[in-house]
Structures are given as structure tokens and as C-alpha cells.
Amino acid sequence: MPDPNTSAPRLSHLNDKGEANMVDVSAKDVTHRVARAEGFVAMAAETLDLIETGTAKKGDVLATARIAGIMAAKRTSDLIPLCHPLPITKATVDFVTSRSPVGLHVTAEVKVAGQTGVEMEALTAVSVACLTIYDMLKAVDKGMTFTSIRLVEKSGGRSGHWRADEARS
């Protein structure tokens, strides 16, 4: 249990007894909130060729991963125990191929007008899109890896705007 006499920041998902609980956002203002996340799926060059030529046996890898990521953003509160269900107003998942390193850059952007942010929704969208890419191509490349899944930017709410590049400076 946290020591109430210390000045260490208190985790918002713990109550005074140190038990997990959903944060009460009822007193927060409704604001426009946006979050962007990214990740990378590293793969063999021949696997990327299948994506680019549209010849993967399971079908259109990027279309399937895009839909899976968007669906995941909408269902984040079903997957992450203390996340609030949110009326998402926009969710996008996009891909950029890379030959050095070989793989796919995956990005997601999620928007909401609400009392809490959509960082977890953007991160979940990227994560599930990466998993779907793996599922679609695992028969030809079981060695694919996911790296650099992270929040890139968020805006809205009391904490305002945050960007990963600025946070590391």
C-alpha cells in the first residue's frame, strides 16, 4: 500500500486502500481528445513482397489488419479491465512499408469528445493490427517481431498536448 506521507505521485487506478478501481471521470469536462500510436512489424523481405503484391494466401493483409485495429479501438474497454467504454468518433489505422528495416510501420489515430482520453484505444488498435498481420502471414514467416509500440501524441483534457519527441528532449 502506498505511504500517504510521501510525495510520490499516486496511481489513479488505485483507491486509498491500494485496490484497483475505475477512475471516476464524472467531474471532468467533455473535451475533444486525440491520440496517435505507432508500432513496427519486422519481417522477411519475401513476406513483405506478399503484402505488396496482394498474394498472401489468407487475402488482403492490410485491409484485414486495418479493420481489426479499428474494431479493437472500439472494444478496448472489453480488453483492458479499467478502461472506460468510450463513444469513439474516429479511428484510423494506416501502414507504410519499409525496406530498411524490412517490415511495416503501423499507425493509429483515435478521436473522441469525452471526459477521458483515447491513448489506450490508439495503442490497442496498433497492437491488434500488428497481431493480425502476424496471423495473416504466420504460415510463411513465424519469425516476425513487433517493436516500438508506443504512444506518439495525445491532445485534449486537463493535461493538454503531449508529443513523444518533445517528452524525450
C-alpha positions in Angstrom: 0.0 0.0 0.0 1.3 3.5 -0.8 2.7 5.6 2.0 0.3 8.6 2.4 3.2 10.6 3.9 5.4 10.5 0.8 5.1 12.9 -2.1 5.3 10.2 -4.7 2.6 10.5 -7.4 -0.5 8.5 -6.7 -1.6 6.0 -9.3 -5.1 7.0 -10.5 -6.3 3.4 -10.8 -5.7 2.6 -7.1 -8.1 3.7 -4.4 -6.9 4.8 -0.9 -6.6 1.1 0.1 -4.3 0.3 -2.9 -7.1 -1.6 -4.6 -7.7 -1.4 -8.3 -10.7 0.7 -9.3 -12.0 2.5 -12.3 -11.2 6.2 -12.2 -14.3 8.5 -11.6 -14.3 10.9 -14.6 -17.8 12.3 -13.9 -16.4 15.7 -12.8 -14.2 16.1 -15.8 -15.1 18.4 -18.7 -16.0 16.9 -22.1 -13.2 17.9 -24.5 -12.1 16.9 -27.9 -9.3 14.3 -27.4 -7.0 12.7 -29.9 -4.3 10.0 -29.5 -1.8 8.6 -32.0 0.2 5.5 -31.6 2.7 3.5 -33.7 4.4 0.2 -33.9 6.6 -1.8 -36.4 6.3 -5.4 -37.7 9.7 -6.7 -38.8 9.5 -9.5 -41.3 11.4 -11.2 -44.1 11.6 -9.4 -47.5 9.7 -12.2 -49.1 6.9 -11.7 -46.6 6.7 -8.0 -47.4 6.6 -8.9 -51.1 3.4 -10.9 -50.4 1.8 -7.9 -48.8 2.8 -5.5 -51.6 1.7 -7.9 -54.4 -1.5 -8.9 -52.7 -0.7 -12.6 -53.0 -0.9 -13.7 -49.4 -2.9 -16.9 -49.2 -5.3 -15.6 -46.5 -6.2 -12.5 -48.5 -5.7 -8.7 -48.2 -3.4 -8.4 -45.2 -3.6 -4.7 -44.8 -7.4 -4.4 -45.2 -7.9 -7.2 -42.7 -5.4 -5.6 -40.2 -7.0 -2.2 -40.7 -10.4 -3.5 -39.8 -9.1 -5.5 -36.9 -7.3 -2.4 -35.5 -10.4 -0.2 -35.8 -12.6 -2.9 -34.2 -10.0 -3.2 -31.3 -10.1 0.5 -30.7 -13.8 0.3 -30.3 -13.6 -2.7 -27.9 -10.7 -1.5 -25.8 -12.8 -1.3 -22.6 -13.7 -5.0 -23.1 -9.9 -5.9 -23.2 -8.3 -3.6 -20.7 -10.1 -4.0 -17.3 -10.2 -0.4 -16.0 -10.7 1.4 -19.3 -13.9 3.4 -19.7 -16.2 2.5 -22.7 -16.0 5.5 -25.0 -18.1 6.8 -27.9 -15.2 7.0 -30.3 -15.9 9.5 -33.1 -13.0 8.4 -35.4 -10.4 5.6 -35.6 -7.9 5.1 -38.4 -5.2 2.5 -38.9 -2.5 3.1 -41.6 0.5 1.3 -42.9 3.8 2.3 -44.5 6.1 -0.3 -46.0 9.8 -0.2 -45.3 12.7 -2.0 -47.0 15.3 -0.9 -44.4 14.5 -2.3 -41.9 12.1 -4.7 -43.7 8.6 -4.5 -42.4 5.5 -2.4 -41.9 5.1 0.8 -39.8 1.7 0.7 -38.3 0.0 3.9 -37.0 -3.4 4.5 -35.4 -5.3 7.7 -34.6 -8.4 7.7 -32.4 -10.7 10.7 -31.6 -13.4 11.2 -29.0 -15.4 14.1 -27.5 -15.3 12.8 -23.9 -14.2 13.0 -20.3 -11.2 10.7 -20.7 -8.5 10.2 -23.3 -8.1 7.6 -26.0 -4.5 6.7 -25.6 -5.3 3.1 -24.7 -7.6 2.8 -27.7 -4.9 4.0 -30.1 -2.3 1.6 -28.5 -4.8 -1.3 -28.7 -5.6 -0.5 -32.4 -1.8 -0.7 -33.2 -1.3 -3.8 -31.2 -4.2 -5.7 -32.7 -3.3 -4.6 -36.2 0.2 -6.0 -35.7 -1.2 -9.3 -34.3 -3.5 -9.5 -37.3 -0.6 -9.1 -39.7 1.2 -11.9 -37.9 -1.9 -14.1 -38.1 -2.3 -13.5 -41.8 1.3 -14.3 -42.6 2.5 -16.7 -39.9 2.4 -19.7 -42.3 5.2 -18.1 -44.3 7.1 -16.2 -41.6 6.9 -17.3 -38.0 9.8 -15.1 -37.1 8.0 -11.7 -37.5 8.5 -9.4 -34.5 6.7 -6.4 -33.1 8.8 -3.4 -31.9 8.4 0.2 -30.8 4.7 0.1 -30.0 4.2 3.4 -28.2 2.1 6.5 -27.8 3.3 9.1 -30.2 1.0 12.0 -29.4 -2.1 12.9 -27.4 -4.1 16.1 -27.0 -7.1 17.3 -25.1 -8.1 17.1 -21.4 -6.6 18.7 -18.4 -3.0 17.5 -19.2 -3.2 19.2 -22.7 -0.9 18.3 -25.5 1.9 15.8 -25.3 4.3 14.5 -28.0 6.8 11.7 -27.6 9.6 13.6 -29.4 9.2 16.6 -27.1 9.0 14.4 -23.9 12.4 12.8 -24.6 14.1 16.2 -25.2 
